[in-house]
Amino acid sequence: MKTSSENPVFGDAAFAAHEQVVFAHDAAAGLKAIIAVHNTTLGRALGGTRMWAYDTEVDALRDVLRLAQGMTFKNALAGVPFGGGKAVIIGDAAHDKSPELFRAMGRAIDRLDGWFVTGEDVGISVADAEEMRKTTTHVRGIAEGGAGDPSPTTAYGVFKGMEAAAQHRFGVATLKDQRVCVQGLGAVGMMLCKLLHGAGAQLLVADIRNQAVREAGERFGATAVLPDKAHAADCDIFAPCALGAGLNARTIRQIRARVVAGSANNQLARTVDGARLSEYGILYAPDYVINAGGVISIAHEGPNFDCEAMLAHVARIGDTLQQIFASAERDNLPTSLVADRMAQECIAAAYEENQAA
């Protein structure tokens, strides 16, 4: 059997039975992108588009495959009528953006005839998404038809999920006086800090951008910690809100927090790291459950958009996490495994229903 490096699509564990993987290229616009549709049992694939300067194209492929599968599970447990997908644009978001690039990306999405619906993600702004919208109707998370930028609702969902985790682990009804370390002060991380500050939490913050750290200090009285030491901060709750794979064999041993609850995607470097967190007595809020506020916001878009109904749906993230925590404790299983099983059961039930129809 040939190795996965010789077969980087079907031979890679990250492939995970994807329905479709599309490589999009437009030389004139400078576009190199990958669109991954993982599973459409629950509906059209929904997932953001991110722009990142990957070291290799194989890195980009593995990232989009993992992210797309995560979106399938996220959408299933969020209770939205969408399957899972994701897209990545290979490039430096600080230097390689152009209107032509995003219009070319829109055309690539449009060729999938609505089976992939997207919006902003890491490296992509609402303005970039609106540029894509000029060449495809299959873009959400913009001002037209809904709540607009999904970052605030993602942060709100993380906040409600963090409340649920604090209730389960510490037996407290609010986050007042909880020491929370937020790693990553992008749109979601900064909004999360605002919500936590309003709730009376004590904030520690980390980001590779000094200006963002200074802003958090001025606005919320936050204490700065080094980005590569944030996971080991002396705190009650660690909130990873930057890039994924930060929870691994090395960092988990150094975590002092008793709860990990943040917005980053693919926080576990390996599946076994979910079990490792459990072994160290750390309550983990599975990333694709707690960070689902944005996709819930997007799913509610349309001519009958109801902001109150959308926010009520986002708040139910806390209820879902309480179910996961209780089941994990009862069955002595990692919360990550419980969440995966719940998502798979949702998808399997929908598949059986579709077959019977």
BELLINHU-V227651 format. One record per helix or strand of 3 or more residues. SS is the DSSP state (~ for helix, > for strand). FROM is the first residue (numbers start at 1). TO is the last residue. If there is no record, write none. Layout:
# BELLINHU-V227651
[[SS,FROM,TO] [SS,FROM,TO]]
This chain:
# BELLINHU-V227651
[[~,13,15] [>,20,26] [>,31,39] [>,49,52] [~,57,78] [>,83,90] [~,99,110] [>,116,118] [~,126,132] [~,151,170] [>,179,183] [~,187,198] [>,202,206] [~,210,220] [~,227,232] [>,237,240] [~,249,254] [~,272,279] [~,287,290] [~,293,299] [~,307,315] [~,317,331] [~,335,356]]
